[in-house]
Amino acid sequence: MISGIVPWMLGVYGAFVVTAQYSGLGLVESYLSFQDGSNIGNATALLFLTGITAGACSVLIRHLKRHYRRLKATYSLLFAFAAPSVAVFYPDAVVGAAVEHIKDNSRHSDLLMVLIVSGGLALLVATFLLAIDLGFRLWKQRHQP
């Protein structure tokens, strides 16, 4: 579960704290300066990221309770890390658009770029491990007496 919560916390901090302050104002002043529609978009992005994280963590818990195999546990943990890590792209874009209404040259948090890239790599590795696991199970079913 920590594998999903840690990227969520880093994503929330990177998108809603660090990126919001690229407006040149403080944190509270930035949110007060955002347009109403931008604040609604920010709240929607936070709900989206939280929902993705909760979904990934619940699937992880369900998978690990039913079948505990090392390979399945590994790719389940990687998927639980990758889902919120890649999904943080959306809140970062939403907050970045809100910042651009205040300051024309919006930057994005370097922390979020590292999180998105590592989540993408984790997603690739998890997908590869899932394919190996499925291939092994199919091979095992065909070769049983």
Summary of the structure (lengths in Angstrom):
residues: 145
radius of gyration: 18.8
end to end distance: 38.7
largest distance: 70.0
contacts: 471
relative contact order: 0.18
helix: 86%
strand: 0%
